[in-house]
Amino acid sequence: MSDKTDYQPPTVWKWDAENGGAFAKINRPTAGATHEKVLPVGDNPLQLYSLATPNGVKVTIMLEELLALGHSGAEYDAWLCRIRDGEQFSSGFVEINPNSKIPALLDRSVQGGQRVFESGAILLYLAEKFGAFIPEDPIEKTECMSWLFWQMASAPYLGGGFGHFYAYAPAKFEYPINRFAMETKRQLDLLDQRLSKNEFISGSEYTIADMAIWSWYGQLALGRLYNAAEFLDVGSYIHLMDWTKKIDARKTVERGRMVNRVNGELSSQLHERHQSSDFDLRTEDKLSK
Ligand SMILES: N[C@@H](CCC(=O)N[C@@H](CS)C(=O)NCC(=O)O)C(=O)O
């Protein structure tokens, strides 16, 4: 182990705002709004405030899937929330998500407006509202719920654990990288075993569990997260890779990934989405001309 340190925790922890990590500027030990700002609201029933991280993308994929099935009630305005600039701490955002994290949804089709936060809760809310992408069969439905909650509980080890120490921490520390690489590979192996016997995560149907898990583990396997595909030897999880590629080929997934995206090719960035034609007319390459 190369992480020799003479650090001794003090009796009472104190906030060191300059800890050097990639998110030092926005992290704070307190909750609540830091500034007053009203959120924009569009004409569609659903208002989404988000960013195209894995947690954001799982919701935009679901919305695009619902629209592709013909559910016009799923029309949505997607507004960009730049978390690196602290926009999740505005008073308007905190009203919709007191936890100050994207994604956050406001359903204006409900009397008085219904807020929904936590990406898993948003997926479940939409699946139940439209009766889609959640199995009717009680056994598959229960599997779907188990895997959806599995994703919500497991991805913090991948993102906040492995991803943070492998890609974002101010230095490469062997102990946490080893610990979280081991756990991430265990999770990948679990999914690979599940997918060796089932076409989709909850069984025979494509559901919100696939959308949630693909957004993290599928994108990791495709080398889109933390530049870690080789380090984690993702190609060895062959069933996971097959499932990943099959989902990646969906038009709805391509669209969902573009919404609220602020990096990559300009033609793949749709900062705000208000209607379906925006995918053809309002990507950053077109707006910057
Ligand atoms: N469990 C939450 C996690 C959401 C989350 O961690 N969002 C991140 C981006 S992926 C965020 O908004 N971070 C801003 C911050 O921590 O201040 C969910 O699934 O909705």
The ligand as a Gaussian input file, in Angstrom:
#p B3LYP/6-31G(d) Opt

LIG

0 1
 N      -29.903000       9.490000      -5.600000
 C      -30.017000      10.666000      -6.419000
 C      -28.621000      11.119000      -6.795000
 C      -28.638000      12.346000      -7.660000
 C      -27.254000      12.932000      -7.817000
 O      -26.303000      12.532000      -7.127000
 N      -27.143000      13.901000      -8.725000
 C      -25.873000      14.549000      -8.941000
 C      -25.498000      14.512000     -10.413000
 S      -25.434000      12.847000     -11.012000
 C      -25.966000      16.002000      -8.502000
 O      -26.955000      16.660000      -8.740000
 N      -24.922000      16.513000      -7.859000
 C      -24.875000      17.860000      -7.443000
 C      -24.392000      18.012000      -6.042000
 O      -24.030000      17.002000      -5.417000
 O      -24.349000      19.150000      -5.549000
 C      -30.832000      10.334000      -7.669000
 O      -30.692000       9.222000      -8.170000
 O      -31.615000      11.185000      -8.120000

